[in-house]
Amino acid sequence: MPKVTVILTSYNHAKYIRETIDSILNQTFKDFELIIVNDGSKDNSLSVVNQFTDKRVKIIDKPNGGVSSARN
């Protein structure tokens, strides 16, 4: 089990999400999981996120409920 969990919420961030995920995955500390919550994006954010195959990345796709809902 990882020591750290990073939660990244996204709503229509296709333009920036790849760079953000790359930055997280390239940290020197490696013992973490990255949970990405796609909060009902209407752009291609989910398609971009699904391109990542790193085993530390987990994806949750949910209907839009706002940032607080996505974090919970």
Secondary structure, 3 states (H helix, E strand, C coil): CCCEEEEEEECCCHHHHHHHHHHHHCCCCCCEEEEEEEECCCCCHHHHHCCCCCCCEEEEEECCCCHHHHHC
